[in-house]
Amino acid sequence: MSQAGSTDGSMGLQSLFSQHPGLTFPSVFQKLVDDLPEQIALLDDHWNILTINQSWARAIAEVGYDDLAPGSNYKAFCVAKAAQGRKAPALIAPVLDEFDSGAKTSFTLNYSGDGELAGRDYETRISLFRIDDQRFVTITRTDFTELHYLRRLRESLSGSLDETRQSERERIGRELHDSTMQFLIGAALSLGHLRRSGVGMKAAALVSEIEELLVKAQNELRSISYLAHAHELEGDDLATAVTTLVEGFARRAGLKASVEVIEPLRLPGKEAQIAMYRVMQEALSNVHRHSGASELGVRLVTRGSVLHLVIADNGVGLPDPVIEGVGLQSMNARLDSVGGRLWIRRRARGLAIVASAPLAPRNEKPDH
C-alpha cells in the first residue's frame, strides 16, 4: 500500500505504549471501538483482520461470515464473494487494488444488500492510516436500514399531509369562486339597481365608494382563489409551471411581474420540483397578503449541483425581529424534505426569498 501521513494521535499512542509496555495498538483499538454501534474492523496492510468490535462480531455471527473474523483476509473474502456475483464485494475488490498501488487512501460505498443481506441498506468506509512505520486499515460498516425506513415513512406522511393541504386549499379556492364571489357579484348588481333608482347626490357618492370596495374585494378573491387552485406540475417542468403561475397571479393581482430562466437550466427530480413549486405558491401568497408590492421578479438558475429559485418584490419587507409564521415554516419544511434550504434577504426596498434544492437526492453520495 502507499505511504500515508502520520495521524495526529500517533505521538499520543507512542507515548501510551512506552508507558505501558503490555499494551499493543490492537488492544487500545479494541477498547476504543467495542461499544460503538457501527461495525468496525482493524486490518494490517495486507488486508488481514487483526481485531473487530462487538458490532462486527454480532453481524458476522448472524449471517455466518466466519471468513470475516480475526485472522481472515478481507481482500480474499471480497474476491471470493465477487466471483459468486455479490454486488458490494464486486465493487470493493478492485478498489482494494487501488489502495495497494497507492492510488487511494479512503473509499466510501453506499449500497443495498443482496443474498442473506437482502432488504438492508449499508455504508462501508475504508480508510488507510499510518502509525510510525506501520500501516493499518479501518473498515467501518453502518447499517442504515432503519434510518432509511424512517426517512421513507416521514416522506410518505409528509406527502399525505401535502396532498391533504392541497385538497383543502383547492376546496377553499372553489368555494371562494363559486360561493363568496357570487355574493359579491350579487351585491354589486344590487348597488347598480339602487343607483338607477334615482338616489340623491350624497347617496350616489356612497354607492360609488361601496362599488369600488366590492371591485377590490373581487380582485382579492380572484388572486387568492387562483393561488389556492393553481395547476399542478403535471407534464410541465418547473420552469414552465412557475412561469404560468407567476403570469396568472400577476394578471389577477394587478402586479408587474417578470420570470427569468437562466440557461442552461438543470432541474432536480420530480419530488424536489414539486417542493419548489409549493414554495413558489406560498411565496406569492405572502406577497399578496403582506407585502403591498407593485412589482415582482422571479429567477430560476442552476449553480453547480444546486437549483435556486429567487422571488423578489418591492414591498414593505419583513418586520424586525422576524416572526416565523406558518408560511415560512411550511416553506422550510418542504425544502428540508428534499435536502434544500430557504434564505430570506432584505433589500433596499422589499424582500427576496431564495429557495435552493440539490439536483441529486441527499442520500446519493459519490464514491471516493
Stockholm file with secondary structure:
# STOCKHOLM 1.0

chainA/1-368         MSQAGSTDGSMGLQSLFSQHPGLTFPSVFQKLVDDLPEQIALLDDHWNILTINQSWARAIAEVGYDDLAPGSNYKAFCVAKAAQGRKAPALIAPVLDEFDSGAKTSFTLNYSGDGELAGRDYETRISLFRIDDQRFVTITRTDFTELHYLRRLRESLSGSLDETRQSERERIGRELHDSTMQFLIGAALSLGHLRRSGVGMKAAALVSEIEELLVKAQNELRSISYLAHAHELEGDDLATAVTTLVEGFARRAGLKASVEVIEPLRLPGKEAQIAMYRVMQEALSNVHRHSGASELGVRLVTRGSVLHLVIADNGVGLPDPVIEGVGLQSMNARLDSVGGRLWIRRRARGLAIVASAPLAPRNEKPDH
#=GR chainA/1-368 SS CCCCCBCTTHHHHHHHHHHCTTCCHHHHHHHHHTTCSSEEEEEETTSBEEEECHHHHHHHHHHTCGGGSTTSBHHHHHHHHHHTTCHHHHHHHHHHHHHHHTSCSEEEEEEECCGGGTTCEEEEEEEEEEETTEEEEEEEEEECHHHHHHHHHHHHHHHHHHHHHHHHHHHHHHHIIIIIHHHHHHHHHHHHHHHHTTCCHHHHHHHHHHHHHHHHHHHHHHHHHHHHTCCCCTTSCHHHHHHHHHHHHHHHHTCEEEEEECSSCCCCCHHHHHHHHHHHHHHHHHIIIIICCSEEEEEEEEETTEEEEEEEECSCCCCSSCCCCHHHHHHHHHHHTTTCEEEEEECSSSEEEEEEEESSCTTCCCCC
#=GC SS_cons         CCCCCBCTTHHHHHHHHHHCTTCCHHHHHHHHHTTCSSEEEEEETTSBEEEECHHHHHHHHHHTCGGGSTTSBHHHHHHHHHHTTCHHHHHHHHHHHHHHHTSCSEEEEEEECCGGGTTCEEEEEEEEEEETTEEEEEEEEEECHHHHHHHHHHHHHHHHHHHHHHHHHHHHHHHIIIIIHHHHHHHHHHHHHHHHTTCCHHHHHHHHHHHHHHHHHHHHHHHHHHHHTCCCCTTSCHHHHHHHHHHHHHHHHTCEEEEEECSSCCCCCHHHHHHHHHHHHHHHHHIIIIICCSEEEEEEEEETTEEEEEEEECSCCCCSSCCCCHHHHHHHHHHHTTTCEEEEEECSSSEEEEEEEESSCTTCCCCC
//
